Amino acid sequence: MAHATERYGDWPLKRLMTDVVGSGHKSADDMTREQASEAFRRILDGEPDPTTLGAFWLANRWKRNTPEELGAYVDVMADGIDIAEPACDPVDCGANYDGKGRTALLGVASGLVAAAAGTPVVVHSGDRVPTQKQDAYKHVLDELGIRTELSPDESAEMTDEVGFGFYYQPEFAPEIDALFDRRDQMGVRTFVNTIETLANPASASVHLGSFYHLPYAKRIIDTFGASETADIERIVMFQGLEGYDDIRPGSTKVAVWDCGSEIDDFDIETPDYGMDFESDDLGVDDVAVDSAAITEEVLRGDRGDQFTDAVAVNAALRIYAAEDVVDIAEGLDVANETIESGEPADRLDELRAF
């Protein structure tokens, strides 16, 4: 067993496996905040051997992390994040970094519509992040001819100039990016896939995130509450298409938390808001290439099909998350008027010129 060091403490990963988390998904114990913090600090420093690290990550996946553990991981991650806060207060969109592979990525288009309507938005991603290594925000923006490998200060400047900003993980969270190879060897997602979406590099007060099922959304909301570094006033979580931050057609569950209140949840029946079609109708052959083309065409008014309807609803959700409207219906009216105005296309041009 490894000994405690002055830098760390009494809990190397091998001891945590033996004494706490490694006995299986039904009998494993949860870690304290101190244990989880020490474990992640050791991981970021490259201290554990590959076998122990893989076992630890898998044990965490089996037993499911508590909000206290995830909050500790978020706080350790925050120590290595280069925060660049724009003058505006944008909605932070925390989509899965490992991307999506079957349906169009609509967050760039909907974010620019929201920005043109007066609701600033920031998004962030890495580049082919494990395990899926699929298309994320960076790749759609790249296809649109927009600079993505920005310093955090440049990202903040972009947000203030355009109302839409992109933060690139290797630039604002180099410690997390440095875990790429070790994550790639796992073959399954780890808790890093969860916490990196909560990085909040723009220090926004509103977080918009996606989930597969409501208990997960509540766990994320509780994670923000357990974190000592996260300063979030409002959280809106919803059932995203492919787990991403695009609303899925049909009945979509939304969970909302405001500081000092209980979690509220409601359903968006998307046919009531123009999305009267199936998820497959948003399918594409090449997510990055096709999503970029769809973004351009929707914003320039060159199409009026299901993709335009989906962009409008997703923009409405972003405007609603910022509390710039009272409900999704009002947000949809604003989004549709904004698309018709042509202003979102101008914002796209500004992004290209940045």
C-alpha positions, 0 to 999 in steps of 0.5 A: 500500500502506498504511504501518505505524502505531504502533498496528498493524504492517507488515501491513495487509489489502491487503498480506496479500492480496498477499503471503500469503493472496490467491493462491487456496485451493491456493497461499495461505500461512498467516499467522503469529500476529502477522500474524493478530492484526494483521489482526483488530485492524484489522478490529475497529477498522474500518480496512480498506475494505469491498472489502479486508475482504471479499476477506480474509474470503473468502481465509481461507475458501478457504484454511481457517484454521490453528489458530494463525490461529484461536487468534490471532483468539480472543486478539484477540477476548478483549481485548474480551470482558467476562468474568463468571465465576459461582461455579459452574463451568458447561459452556460450550455453544458453538452456532453463533450464526447458528442453525438453521432446520428442527429443534427447538432442544433446548439450553434444555430439555436445559440445564435438565435438566442443571442440575436434575441438578446440572450447571450450563450456560451458553449464549450467542448473538447476535440473527439473526447472519449469514449464516443469521440463524436462530433461536438460544438467545436466540429460544427463551428470548424465546419462553419469557418469559425475559430475555435482554438481560442484562449479563454480571454478570446472566448470571453471577448467573442461572447461580449462581441457576438452574444455567443462564445465558444470555450475550448477545453485544452485552453481553459482546462488543460489538466482535464484535457491531459487525461485524454489518453488514459480515458481513451483506454477505458472504453466506457465513460467515467465521472470525468465525462460528467464533471467536464460539462459542469466546468463553467469557464465563463462563470455564468450564473445559469447552467443549461444541461441535458440528461437521459432520466430525471434522477440524473438531472436531480443528481447534477443539481445536487452536485452544484449544491455540494460544490464549494466553488460553483456559483450557480443561481439557476439550473435548467436540465432537460432530456436531450437528443442523444444526451446532448443539449438539443431537445428531443421530439415528443414529450421532453422532461425539464427540471428547473432549480432556482437558488433557494427553491426546490426542484420543479419539473414539467413536460414540454410536449414538442408537437405543441411548439412546432416539433411535430415529428420524430427524432429520426427526422433530425437525422443526418449522415455527417453530424459536423458537415450537415449540422453546419449546412443546416445552421447556415440555411436556417439562419439565412432563412433558406429552409422552413422545415423540421430543422427550423422548427427544432432550432426555434424551440431550442432557442426558446429554451435558452431564452427561457433558461435566462428568464428573459421570457416567462415560459417556452411559448413566449420564448418560441414567439421571440425565437421565430420573430428573431429568425425572420428578422435575419439578425441571427445570420448577421451574428454568424457573420460576426463569428466568422469575422472574429 
